[in-house]
Amino acid sequence: MADVYRYRFAESVEMLEVEASLLLSIWATEALHGESQTRLDAGHAFDAEQRKLVIDAGTEVGKDLNRILTGFLQREFEPEEFTVERIARQPEPVESQL
């Protein structure tokens, strides 16, 4: 089961800054793994309106993206301005062929 990390941001956080940190993190991940591999393996979803960001850390590329982003966010924002939690991805249901 792959790990997924969900970030939530306080109202005081400028979401354009979060988006910029995400972009820098993606570029840093591309420097490590290449653009193509990052595109394939660094799944993420950003929703500025809901103040949430989700990263699929089920691959080494996704884990690196998550680590880099967390480091950037810790330096940019106060601890009370964002939370990150690991959530277990639910396995896909298997349908019976009966």
Secondary structure as GFF3:
##gff-version 3
##sequence-region A 1 98
A	DSSP	beta_strand	3	9	.	.	.	ID=ss1
A	DSSP	alpha_helix	15	33	.	.	.	ID=ss2
A	DSSP	alpha_helix	35	41	.	.	.	ID=ss3
A	DSSP	beta_strand	44	47	.	.	.	ID=ss4
A	DSSP	beta_strand	52	56	.	.	.	ID=ss5
A	DSSP	alpha_helix	60	76	.	.	.	ID=ss6
A	DSSP	three_ten_helix	79	81	.	.	.	ID=ss7
A	DSSP	beta_strand	82	88	.	.	.	ID=ss8
###
